[in-house]
Amino acid sequence: MPRPLATLPRPLRVALALAALGLAAFAVVSAIFAWRFTGAIRRPLGDAPERFLAAHETVRFPATDGVRLAAWFVPCPDATTAVVLLHGHGGNRASQLARAKFFRDHGYAVLLYDARGHGESAGERVSFGYHEKHDLLGALAWLRGRGFASFGCVGGSQGGATIAFAAAELRDVRWAVLEAVYPTLRNAIDRRFRRTVHVPGWLAGALMTPFAEWRLGLRLDAISPRDAATKFSCPVLVLAGGADEHTHPADARELFDRIPSPKKFHVVPGAKHVDLLGFAKQNYERVVLEFIASAR
């Protein structure tokens, strides 16, 4: 017969009570993190486009699953190719203004949009690129409606993962640039927990993960840009920060190794998980332009 709790030594009863409280607190904190981890992120857009762009249009269009998205379209006279810019997790389209100017100055029309759950777009769930692929496919459909039939895609972090998840459906996309993209979401979670609390992701996220899976309605193992990237049919440039603590160069290389040729891998020395264009403008522009020229 099990011993009644009251008959156990007092130190053991205290230890068991503290353990129960600790487990309850861990469960509550895990649920809160999972909610925030997968929830919408609304932040001010910041810089007005006029600071970077002489002409632009504010537009809205649906993702292919119906979510309404907010965007800026930057026209370019005589442009035959449109570039779609995808921001990272927690960002919005304003973070892509310098890239928009860069590509516009080199003869491309540009569409930069807020991913679902970000900026001014609708949506209350964030899936780190998995469902966001419908945003990109909706952006390409909108551009086709404007008469474009040739495209480039550039995405950082979650934005790059989004491009990878859409790889099998990127009709008329001539080239893609993936910047600081995690190979799997479990890898990304592990990197962040080890960096912030010095605990492996499988342990720190033991309860957060099932909460997040329930909220998103999918297994986290399905959120794997590395596996989706095998479906690319266009040339791909993978960029990595040499000092990135969130997506190590080896992580980016793991993704790169699964992409079919033609492809190119480039490490930006000293860059952390930051805007690579802002960190190393001349290096970034040279590498990207050389890649695009080779992809034609």
C-alpha positions as CSV (number, residue, x, y, z in Angstrom):
1,M,0.0,0.0,0.0
2,P,1.3,3.5,-0.8
3,R,2.1,5.6,2.2
4,P,-0.3,8.5,2.8
5,L,1.4,11.8,2.1
6,A,0.9,13.0,5.6
7,T,3.0,10.1,6.9
8,L,6.0,11.1,4.9
9,P,8.9,12.9,6.5
10,R,8.3,16.7,6.5
11,P,11.4,17.5,4.4
12,L,10.2,15.0,1.7
13,R,6.7,16.5,1.8
14,V,8.2,20.0,1.3
15,A,10.3,18.8,-1.5
16,L,7.4,17.1,-3.3
17,A,5.3,20.3,-2.9
18,L,8.0,22.4,-4.3
19,A,8.5,20.0,-7.2
20,A,4.7,20.2,-7.9
21,L,4.8,24.0,-7.8
22,G,7.8,24.1,-10.0
23,L,6.2,21.8,-12.6
24,A,3.0,23.9,-12.6
25,A,5.0,27.1,-13.0
26,F,7.0,25.4,-15.9
27,A,3.7,24.4,-17.6
28,V,2.3,27.9,-17.2
29,V,5.4,29.6,-18.5
30,S,5.6,27.1,-21.4
31,A,2.0,27.8,-22.4
32,I,2.7,31.6,-22.3
33,F,5.8,31.2,-24.4
34,A,4.0,28.9,-26.9
35,W,1.2,31.5,-27.2
36,R,3.6,34.3,-27.9
37,F,5.9,32.1,-30.1
38,T,3.0,31.4,-32.5
39,G,0.9,34.6,-32.0
40,A,0.6,37.7,-34.2
41,I,3.3,40.4,-33.8
42,R,2.0,43.9,-34.4
43,R,4.7,46.6,-34.5
44,P,4.7,50.1,-36.0
45,L,5.9,50.1,-39.6
46,G,8.6,52.7,-38.8
47,D,10.3,54.4,-41.8
48,A,7.9,55.8,-44.3
49,P,8.6,54.6,-47.9
50,E,9.1,58.1,-49.1
51,R,12.5,58.2,-47.3
52,F,13.8,55.5,-49.7
53,L,11.4,55.4,-52.7
54,A,10.4,58.1,-55.1
55,A,7.3,56.2,-56.2
56,H,5.2,53.5,-54.6
57,E,1.7,52.2,-54.2
58,T,0.1,50.9,-51.0
59,V,-1.8,47.7,-52.0
60,R,-3.7,44.8,-50.5
61,F,-4.1,41.3,-51.8
62,P,-5.1,37.8,-50.6
63,A,-2.8,35.0,-49.8
64,T,-3.8,31.8,-51.6
65,D,-5.6,30.6,-48.5
66,G,-7.5,33.9,-48.2
67,V,-5.6,35.9,-45.5
68,R,-5.5,39.6,-46.5
69,L,-2.0,41.1,-46.8
70,A,-0.8,44.7,-46.8
71,A,2.1,45.6,-49.2
72,W,4.0,48.3,-51.0
73,F,4.5,48.0,-54.7
74,V,7.4,49.8,-56.2
75,P,7.1,50.3,-60.0
76,C,10.0,50.6,-62.3
77,P,9.7,51.8,-65.9
78,D,10.3,49.1,-68.5
79,A,11.0,46.4,-65.8
80,T,10.4,42.9,-67.0
81,T,11.1,41.2,-63.6
82,A,9.6,41.9,-60.2
83,V,11.4,41.1,-57.0
84,V,9.4,40.0,-53.9
85,L,10.9,40.9,-50.6
86,L,10.1,38.9,-47.4
87,H,10.9,40.1,-43.9
88,G,11.8,37.9,-40.9
89,H,9.9,36.9,-37.8
90,G,8.8,39.9,-35.8
91,G,9.5,42.3,-38.6
92,N,7.4,44.0,-41.3
93,R,7.8,45.4,-44.8
94,A,9.5,48.6,-43.7
95,S,12.6,46.5,-42.8
96,Q,12.9,45.8,-46.5
97,L,12.9,49.4,-47.8
98,A,16.7,49.6,-48.4
99,R,16.5,46.4,-50.4
100,A,13.6,47.8,-52.4
101,K,15.6,50.8,-53.3
102,F,18.6,48.6,-54.2
103,F,16.6,46.4,-56.6
104,R,14.6,49.4,-58.0
105,D,17.9,51.2,-58.8
106,H,19.0,48.1,-60.7
107,G,15.9,48.0,-62.9
108,Y,13.4,45.7,-61.0
109,A,9.9,46.4,-59.9
110,V,9.5,45.4,-56.2
111,L,6.8,44.1,-54.0
112,L,7.4,44.1,-50.2
113,Y,4.6,42.9,-48.0
114,D,3.8,42.2,-44.4
115,A,3.6,38.4,-43.7
116,R,0.4,37.2,-42.0
117,G,0.3,38.2,-38.3
118,H,2.8,41.0,-38.9
119,G,2.6,44.7,-39.7
120,E,-0.8,45.6,-41.2
121,S,-1.6,42.2,-42.6
122,A,-4.4,40.0,-41.2
123,G,-3.8,36.6,-39.4
124,E,-3.4,35.6,-35.8
125,R,-1.0,32.7,-36.1
126,V,2.7,32.6,-37.1
127,S,4.1,29.4,-38.4
128,F,7.7,30.5,-39.3
129,G,7.2,30.1,-43.0
130,Y,5.1,27.0,-43.2
131,H,1.6,28.5,-43.8
132,E,3.3,31.8,-44.9
133,K,4.1,30.2,-48.2
134,H,0.5,31.0,-49.1
135,D,1.4,34.7,-48.6
136,L,4.3,34.4,-51.1
137,L,2.2,32.6,-53.6
138,G,-0.5,35.2,-53.3
139,A,2.1,38.0,-53.8
140,L,3.2,36.3,-57.0
141,A,-0.4,35.9,-58.2
142,W,-1.0,39.6,-57.6
143,L,2.2,40.5,-59.6
144,R,1.0,38.3,-62.5
145,G,-2.2,40.3,-62.5
146,R,0.0,43.4,-63.0
147,G,1.5,41.8,-66.1
148,F,4.7,40.3,-64.7
149,A,5.8,36.8,-65.7
150,S,9.4,36.8,-64.4
151,F,10.3,37.0,-60.7
152,G,13.1,37.0,-58.1
153,C,12.5,36.3,-54.4
154,V,14.6,37.5,-51.4
155,G,13.9,36.5,-47.8
156,G,15.7,36.7,-44.5
157,S,15.2,34.2,-41.7
158,Q,11.5,33.4,-41.6
159,G,11.1,35.1,-45.0
160,G,13.7,32.8,-46.5
161,A,12.1,29.8,-44.9
162,T,8.8,30.9,-46.6
163,I,10.5,30.8,-50.0
164,A,11.8,27.3,-49.2
165,F,8.4,26.0,-48.2
166,A,7.0,27.4,-51.5
167,A,9.8,25.9,-53.6
168,A,7.7,23.3,-55.4
169,E,5.3,26.0,-56.6
170,L,7.6,28.8,-57.6
171,R,6.5,29.0,-61.2
172,D,8.3,31.7,-63.2
173,V,10.7,32.5,-60.3
174,R,14.1,32.8,-62.0
175,W,16.2,33.0,-58.8
176,A,15.9,33.1,-55.0
177,V,18.1,34.5,-52.2
178,L,17.8,32.9,-48.7
179,E,19.4,34.8,-45.9
180,A,20.1,33.3,-42.4
181,V,17.5,30.6,-42.8
182,Y,17.2,27.8,-40.2
183,P,17.3,24.2,-41.4
184,T,14.6,23.0,-39.1
185,L,12.4,24.7,-36.5
186,R,13.7,22.4,-33.8
187,N,17.2,23.5,-34.6
188,A,16.2,27.1,-34.4
189,I,14.5,26.5,-31.0
190,D,17.5,24.7,-29.7
191,R,19.9,27.5,-30.8
192,R,17.9,30.2,-29.0
193,F,17.4,28.3,-25.7
194,R,21.1,27.3,-25.5
195,R,22.0,31.0,-26.1
196,T,19.5,32.6,-23.7
197,V,19.1,30.1,-20.8
198,H,21.9,27.7,-21.6
199,V,19.6,24.7,-21.7
200,P,19.0,22.3,-24.6
201,G,15.9,23.1,-26.6
202,W,14.4,19.6,-26.1
203,L,14.4,20.2,-22.4
204,A,13.5,23.9,-22.1
205,G,10.8,23.4,-24.8
206,A,9.5,20.1,-23.5
207,L,6.0,21.5,-22.8
208,M,6.2,24.6,-25.0
209,T,6.5,22.4,-28.1
210,P,3.2,20.4,-27.7
211,F,1.4,23.7,-26.8
212,A,2.7,25.3,-30.0
213,E,1.8,22.2,-32.1
214,W,-1.7,22.3,-30.7
215,R,-2.1,26.0,-31.4
216,L,-0.7,25.7,-35.0
217,G,-2.4,22.4,-35.8
218,L,0.8,20.8,-37.1
219,R,3.8,19.0,-35.9
220,L,6.9,21.1,-35.4
221,D,8.9,18.5,-37.3
222,A,7.0,19.5,-40.4
223,I,8.5,23.0,-40.2
224,S,11.6,22.0,-42.0
225,P,13.0,24.4,-44.7
226,R,15.8,21.9,-45.2
227,D,13.4,19.2,-46.5
228,A,11.2,21.6,-48.5
229,A,14.3,23.1,-50.2
230,T,14.9,19.9,-52.2
231,K,12.0,21.1,-54.5
232,F,13.8,24.2,-55.8
233,S,13.9,24.4,-59.6
234,C,15.6,27.8,-59.9
235,P,19.1,28.9,-58.9
236,V,19.4,29.7,-55.2
237,L,21.9,31.9,-53.2
238,V,22.2,31.0,-49.5
239,L,23.7,33.8,-47.3
240,A,24.9,33.2,-43.8
241,G,26.3,35.5,-41.1
242,G,29.8,34.3,-40.0
243,A,28.9,35.2,-36.3
244,D,25.2,34.3,-36.4
245,E,24.3,32.8,-33.0
246,H,20.7,31.9,-34.1
247,T,21.5,30.3,-37.4
248,H,25.1,29.1,-37.4
249,P,26.9,29.0,-40.7
250,A,26.8,25.2,-40.4
251,D,23.0,25.4,-40.0
252,A,22.8,27.4,-43.2
253,R,25.1,25.0,-44.9
254,E,22.9,22.1,-43.8
255,L,20.0,23.8,-45.7
256,F,22.3,24.6,-48.7
257,D,23.4,21.0,-49.0
258,R,19.8,19.9,-49.7
259,I,19.2,22.4,-52.5
260,P,19.6,21.2,-56.1
261,S,22.1,22.9,-58.3
262,P,22.7,25.5,-59.5
263,K,23.3,27.2,-56.2
264,K,25.8,29.3,-54.3
265,F,26.8,29.7,-50.7
266,H,28.3,32.8,-49.2
267,V,29.3,33.7,-45.6
268,V,29.3,37.4,-44.5
269,P,32.3,37.6,-42.1
270,G,31.4,38.9,-38.6
271,A,27.7,39.2,-39.2
272,K,25.3,38.1,-36.5
273,H,21.5,37.4,-37.1
274,V,21.1,40.9,-38.6
275,D,20.2,42.6,-41.8
276,L,23.1,41.5,-44.0
277,L,22.6,44.4,-46.5
278,G,22.8,46.9,-43.6
279,F,25.8,45.1,-42.1
280,A,27.9,44.7,-45.2
281,K,26.3,46.8,-48.0
282,Q,29.1,46.6,-50.6
283,N,29.7,42.9,-50.0
284,Y,26.0,42.1,-50.1
285,E,25.3,44.0,-53.3
286,R,28.3,42.6,-55.1
287,V,27.5,39.0,-54.2
288,V,23.8,39.3,-55.0
289,L,24.3,41.1,-58.3
290,E,26.9,38.5,-59.4
291,F,24.5,35.7,-58.5
292,I,21.6,37.2,-60.4
293,A,23.8,37.7,-63.4
294,S,24.9,34.1,-63.3
295,A,21.3,32.9,-62.9
296,R,20.0,34.6,-66.2
